[in-house]
């Protein structure tokens, strides 16, 4: 018999009751962030953040460590409450939305937990199952379908601690798919991965556009953000810029965000970032 605890909502699921959906208001943006302020013990982590996302967009959140990238994703997910301002997902507060999938940094996950890949992905079905219903054959079939879509079906029975970094991230995406997420929030999922693993994950995320799944992903890689995302949020506690990469990432906006601690070189193909000394030894 499966461990019943595995099918309780994960700690970063924000809905008050499994199986209860917050309403989606027609013609509202997938995500509306309005004047959000977050303060921790008197320290301002985010100040007056406002923007909106539409269905199917891929948006990168960039900025130096300590800029509030992780805080922004957590407040959108409903993990923490804003001190001021409002978050709306399809017109209502994030609590109760089963359509939001939040993927934390890998360092925040206990990979020693004795659970298989398939069981971890089934956790994404928790909100659909409710508190008292066991997974059906149909639920398990859907879990394996999600694993197949991210190239992880062959590893379904493997313990999660045996996965590589790229495989761990693909498992998280499969769990979001099993959740039937419409808004994916990924906190630095590409950090520490080699180039092939990063490319594979970006390719998987590309495939979600046809389903109008919106992706908001934090990263330190400015060049990757400029090349692989529809729009970019440049953040340093306040919103420095938001728009297409060539408009959001300019020498002027980068100077404001990184306070002169980026080294920029102009080459034949445009602006190249060659250093970010402000990001050493700090955490978001």
C-alpha positions as CSV (number, residue, x, y, z in Angstrom):
1,X,0.0,0.0,0.0
2,X,1.2,3.5,-0.9
3,X,2.2,5.9,1.9
4,X,-0.9,8.1,2.4
5,X,1.2,11.0,3.5
6,X,2.6,11.2,-0.1
7,X,-0.7,12.4,-1.4
8,X,-1.3,15.3,0.9
9,X,-0.8,18.7,-0.7
10,X,2.9,19.6,-0.8
11,X,4.1,22.3,1.5
12,X,4.2,25.0,-1.2
13,X,0.7,24.3,-2.4
14,X,-1.3,27.4,-1.4
15,X,-5.0,26.3,-1.6
16,X,-6.9,26.1,1.6
17,X,-8.8,22.9,0.7
18,X,-7.7,20.2,-1.7
19,X,-10.1,19.9,-4.6
20,X,-11.6,23.4,-4.2
21,X,-10.9,25.8,-7.1
22,X,-10.7,29.5,-6.9
23,X,-12.7,31.0,-9.8
24,X,-11.2,32.1,-13.1
25,X,-12.7,35.4,-14.3
26,X,-13.0,35.6,-18.0
27,X,-10.8,38.1,-19.8
28,X,-8.6,38.7,-16.7
29,X,-4.8,38.3,-17.0
30,X,-3.3,35.0,-15.9
31,X,-1.3,37.0,-13.3
32,X,-1.8,40.6,-12.1
33,X,0.7,42.0,-9.5
34,X,-0.4,45.3,-8.1
35,X,1.8,47.5,-5.9
36,X,3.3,44.6,-4.0
37,X,5.5,45.4,-1.1
38,X,7.1,42.7,1.1
39,X,8.9,43.5,4.3
40,X,10.8,41.0,6.6
41,X,11.5,42.3,10.1
42,X,11.6,45.9,8.9
43,X,13.7,45.1,5.8
44,X,12.0,45.7,2.4
45,X,12.4,42.8,0.1
46,X,10.1,44.1,-2.6
47,X,8.8,47.6,-3.1
48,X,5.8,48.6,-5.3
49,X,6.0,45.8,-7.8
50,X,3.3,45.9,-10.6
51,X,3.0,43.9,-13.8
52,X,0.7,41.5,-15.6
53,X,1.2,38.3,-17.6
54,X,-0.9,36.8,-20.3
55,X,-1.6,33.1,-21.1
56,X,1.3,31.2,-22.7
57,X,4.0,33.7,-22.0
58,X,7.5,32.7,-21.0
59,X,9.0,35.4,-18.7
60,X,12.4,35.5,-17.1
61,X,13.0,37.3,-13.7
62,X,16.6,38.5,-13.5
63,X,18.6,40.6,-11.1
64,X,21.4,40.4,-8.6
65,X,21.2,38.1,-5.6
66,X,19.2,39.7,-2.9
67,X,17.0,41.4,-5.5
68,X,13.9,39.6,-4.3
69,X,13.4,37.1,-7.2
70,X,12.6,34.2,-4.9
71,X,10.4,36.4,-2.7
72,X,8.5,37.5,-5.8
73,X,7.8,33.9,-6.8
74,X,6.7,32.9,-3.3
75,X,4.3,35.8,-2.9
76,X,2.7,35.0,-6.3
77,X,2.4,31.3,-5.2
78,X,0.7,32.3,-2.0
79,X,3.5,30.9,0.1
80,X,4.0,34.3,1.8
81,X,1.6,37.2,2.0
82,X,2.5,40.7,0.7
83,X,2.8,43.4,3.3
84,X,1.0,45.7,0.9
85,X,-0.6,45.3,-2.6
86,X,-2.4,42.5,-4.2
87,X,-1.8,39.4,-6.3
88,X,-4.5,38.2,-8.6
89,X,-4.5,35.0,-10.6
90,X,-7.3,35.0,-13.2
91,X,-8.9,37.8,-11.2
92,X,-8.7,36.4,-7.6
93,X,-6.2,35.9,-4.9
94,X,-3.7,33.0,-5.3
95,X,-4.9,31.0,-2.3
96,X,-7.1,28.2,-3.6
97,X,-5.8,28.2,-7.2
98,X,-4.9,24.7,-8.1
99,X,-3.6,26.0,-11.4
100,X,-0.4,27.4,-9.8
101,X,2.7,25.2,-9.6
102,X,5.6,26.5,-7.6
103,X,9.0,24.8,-8.0
104,X,11.5,25.9,-5.3
105,X,15.3,25.9,-5.7
106,X,16.7,22.4,-5.6
107,X,18.7,23.2,-2.4
108,X,15.4,23.6,-0.6
109,X,14.3,20.1,-1.2
110,X,15.2,17.1,1.0
111,X,16.3,14.6,-1.7
112,X,16.8,11.9,0.9
113,X,13.1,11.6,1.3
114,X,12.2,8.0,0.5
115,X,9.9,8.5,-2.4
116,X,10.0,7.4,-6.0
117,X,9.8,9.7,-9.1
118,X,6.3,8.5,-9.9
119,X,5.2,9.1,-6.3
120,X,6.6,12.6,-6.3
121,X,4.8,13.4,-9.6
122,X,1.6,12.0,-8.1
123,X,1.9,14.7,-5.4
124,X,0.9,17.1,-8.2
125,X,-2.5,15.4,-8.3
126,X,-3.2,16.1,-4.6
127,X,-5.5,19.0,-5.2
128,X,-7.4,17.1,-7.9
129,X,-7.8,14.0,-5.7
130,X,-9.0,15.7,-2.5
131,X,-8.1,14.7,1.0
132,X,-9.9,11.4,1.1
133,X,-9.6,9.9,-2.3
134,X,-6.8,7.5,-3.3
135,X,-5.2,7.8,-6.8
136,X,-7.1,5.8,-9.4
137,X,-5.7,3.9,-12.3
138,X,-6.5,6.9,-14.5
139,X,-4.5,9.2,-12.1
140,X,-1.5,6.8,-12.4
141,X,-1.8,6.7,-16.2
142,X,-1.8,10.4,-16.3
143,X,1.3,10.6,-14.1
144,X,3.1,8.3,-16.4
145,X,2.0,10.3,-19.4
146,X,3.4,13.4,-17.8
147,X,6.7,11.6,-17.1
148,X,6.9,10.5,-20.7
149,X,6.4,14.1,-21.9
150,X,9.6,15.1,-20.0
151,X,11.6,12.0,-20.9
152,X,11.4,10.5,-17.4
153,X,9.1,7.5,-17.8
154,X,12.0,5.0,-17.6
155,X,13.0,6.5,-14.2
156,X,9.6,6.3,-12.6
157,X,10.6,3.8,-10.0
158,X,13.9,5.5,-9.1
159,X,14.3,7.2,-5.7
160,X,14.4,11.0,-6.2
161,X,17.8,11.3,-4.6
162,X,19.4,9.2,-7.3
163,X,18.5,11.7,-10.0
164,X,20.8,14.2,-11.6
165,X,20.1,17.9,-11.3
166,X,18.5,18.1,-14.8
167,X,16.4,15.0,-14.1
168,X,15.2,16.5,-10.8
169,X,14.0,19.6,-12.6
170,X,12.3,17.5,-15.3
171,X,10.5,15.6,-12.5
172,X,9.3,18.9,-11.0
173,X,7.9,19.9,-14.4
174,X,6.2,16.5,-14.7
175,X,4.6,17.1,-11.3
176,X,3.4,20.5,-12.5
177,X,1.9,18.9,-15.6
178,X,0.2,16.3,-13.4
179,X,-1.2,19.2,-11.4
180,X,-2.6,20.6,-14.7
181,X,-0.9,23.8,-13.9
182,X,-1.6,26.9,-16.0
183,X,1.0,29.1,-14.2
184,X,4.4,27.6,-13.5
185,X,6.7,29.5,-11.1
186,X,10.3,28.1,-11.3
187,X,13.0,29.4,-8.9
188,X,16.4,29.2,-10.7
189,X,15.7,25.7,-12.2
190,X,18.7,26.0,-14.5
191,X,21.3,26.9,-11.9
192,X,24.1,24.3,-11.7
193,X,23.0,22.4,-14.8
194,X,25.3,21.7,-17.8
195,X,24.3,23.3,-21.1
196,X,22.6,20.1,-22.6
197,X,20.4,19.8,-19.4
198,X,19.5,23.5,-19.6
199,X,18.7,23.2,-23.3
200,X,16.5,20.2,-22.7
201,X,14.5,21.9,-19.9
202,X,14.0,25.0,-22.1
203,X,12.8,22.8,-24.9
204,X,10.2,21.2,-22.6
205,X,9.0,24.6,-21.4
206,X,8.8,25.7,-25.1
207,X,6.4,22.8,-25.7
208,X,4.0,24.2,-23.1
209,X,3.1,27.2,-25.2
210,X,0.6,25.2,-27.2
211,X,-1.3,24.5,-24.0
212,X,-1.1,28.2,-23.0
213,X,0.8,27.4,-19.9
214,X,2.5,30.6,-18.5
215,X,6.0,30.2,-17.2
216,X,7.7,32.7,-14.8
217,X,11.3,31.6,-14.2
218,X,14.1,33.3,-12.2
219,X,17.6,33.1,-13.4
220,X,21.0,34.8,-13.1
221,X,21.9,34.2,-16.8
222,X,21.1,37.5,-18.6
223,X,22.1,36.2,-22.0
224,X,19.9,33.1,-21.7
225,X,17.0,35.3,-20.5
226,X,17.4,37.6,-23.5
227,X,17.6,34.7,-26.0
228,X,15.0,32.2,-24.7
229,X,12.1,34.3,-23.2
230,X,9.3,36.4,-24.5
231,X,9.7,39.1,-21.9
232,X,12.1,39.9,-19.0
233,X,11.5,41.3,-15.5
234,X,14.6,43.1,-14.3
235,X,14.4,43.4,-10.5
236,X,16.3,44.8,-7.7
237,X,13.7,45.0,-4.9
238,X,11.8,47.3,-7.2
239,X,10.8,46.8,-10.8
240,X,13.6,48.3,-12.9
241,X,12.1,47.3,-16.3
242,X,9.7,44.8,-17.8
243,X,9.3,44.1,-21.5
244,X,10.9,42.3,-24.5
245,X,14.5,41.5,-23.8
246,X,16.0,44.2,-26.1
247,X,13.9,46.8,-24.3
248,X,14.2,45.5,-20.7
249,X,17.9,44.8,-20.8
250,X,19.7,48.0,-21.8
251,X,23.0,49.4,-20.4
252,X,20.9,52.0,-18.5
253,X,18.5,49.5,-16.9
254,X,21.4,47.0,-16.1
255,X,23.3,49.8,-14.4
256,X,20.3,50.6,-12.2
257,X,19.7,47.0,-11.3
258,X,23.3,45.9,-10.7
259,X,24.7,49.2,-9.4
260,X,27.7,49.2,-11.7
261,X,28.8,45.7,-10.7
262,X,28.3,44.1,-14.1
263,X,31.0,44.2,-16.8
264,X,29.5,44.9,-20.2
265,X,31.3,44.5,-23.5
266,X,30.0,45.5,-26.9
267,X,30.8,43.0,-29.6
268,X,29.6,42.4,-33.1
269,X,26.4,40.8,-32.0
270,X,25.5,43.4,-29.4
271,X,25.8,43.7,-25.7
272,X,27.6,40.9,-23.8
273,X,27.7,40.3,-20.1
274,X,31.0,39.0,-18.9
275,X,30.8,39.4,-15.1
276,X,28.5,39.9,-12.1
277,X,30.5,40.4,-9.0
278,X,27.5,41.4,-6.9
279,X,26.2,37.9,-7.0
280,X,29.1,36.2,-5.2
281,X,28.4,34.8,-1.8
282,X,24.8,36.0,-1.4
283,X,21.4,34.4,-1.6
284,X,18.0,35.6,-2.7
